[in-house]
């Protein structure tokens, strides 16, 4: 184990740090994309709910007019 640690250079550590930073950057982009998609989906569902409520209100009004 000590032999492996002795073989690690500062260049190796810098390369590994850059690789990890690059991976975290992609992770961040993925999470942002997921939240944007989720927010768009929720907004679509809210719009559909409002449309359905209006349609239900119109149907109730039509039923009241028939009576």
RAMO-V395052 format. One record per residue. N is the residue number from 1. RES is the residue in one small letter. BURIAL is I if it has 24 or more other ideal C-beta (glycine too) atoms within 12 Angstrom, else O. D_FIRST is the distance of its C-alpha to the first C-alpha in Angstrom with 1 decimal. Layout:
BEGIN
n->N res->RES burial->BURIAL d_first->D_FIRST
n->N res->RES burial->BURIAL d_first->D_FIRST
END
This chain:
BEGIN
n->1 res->x burial->O d_first->0.0
n->2 res->x burial->O d_first->3.8
n->3 res->x burial->O d_first->5.4
n->4 res->x burial->O d_first->5.2
n->5 res->x burial->O d_first->6.5
n->6 res->x burial->O d_first->8.7
n->7 res->x burial->O d_first->10.2
n->8 res->x burial->O d_first->11.4
n->9 res->x burial->O d_first->15.1
n->10 res->x burial->O d_first->17.8
n->11 res->x burial->O d_first->19.5
n->12 res->x burial->O d_first->16.7
n->13 res->x burial->O d_first->16.9
n->14 res->x burial->O d_first->20.7
n->15 res->x burial->O d_first->20.9
n->16 res->x burial->O d_first->18.9
n->17 res->x burial->O d_first->21.2
n->18 res->x burial->O d_first->24.2
n->19 res->x burial->O d_first->23.3
n->20 res->x burial->O d_first->23.0
n->21 res->x burial->O d_first->26.2
n->22 res->x burial->O d_first->27.9
n->23 res->x burial->O d_first->26.9
n->24 res->x burial->O d_first->28.2
n->25 res->x burial->O d_first->31.4
n->26 res->x burial->O d_first->32.1
n->27 res->x burial->O d_first->31.5
n->28 res->x burial->O d_first->34.0
n->29 res->x burial->O d_first->36.5
n->30 res->x burial->O d_first->36.2
n->31 res->x burial->O d_first->36.9
n->32 res->x burial->O d_first->39.8
n->33 res->x burial->O d_first->41.3
n->34 res->x burial->O d_first->41.0
n->35 res->x burial->O d_first->42.8
n->36 res->x burial->O d_first->45.5
n->37 res->x burial->O d_first->46.1
n->38 res->x burial->O d_first->46.4
n->39 res->x burial->O d_first->48.7
n->40 res->x burial->O d_first->50.9
n->41 res->x burial->O d_first->51.1
n->42 res->x burial->O d_first->52.1
n->43 res->x burial->O d_first->54.8
n->44 res->x burial->O d_first->56.1
n->45 res->x burial->O d_first->56.4
n->46 res->x burial->O d_first->58.2
n->47 res->x burial->O d_first->60.6
n->48 res->x burial->O d_first->61.3
n->49 res->x burial->O d_first->62.0
n->50 res->x burial->O d_first->64.5
n->51 res->x burial->O d_first->66.2
n->52 res->x burial->O d_first->66.5
n->53 res->x burial->O d_first->67.9
n->54 res->x burial->O d_first->70.5
n->55 res->x burial->O d_first->71.4
n->56 res->x burial->O d_first->71.8
n->57 res->x burial->O d_first->74.0
n->58 res->x burial->O d_first->76.1
n->59 res->x burial->O d_first->76.5
n->60 res->x burial->O d_first->77.5
n->61 res->x burial->O d_first->80.0
n->62 res->x burial->O d_first->81.4
n->63 res->x burial->O d_first->81.8
n->64 res->x burial->O d_first->83.6
n->65 res->x burial->O d_first->86.0
n->66 res->x burial->O d_first->86.9
n->67 res->x burial->O d_first->88.0
END
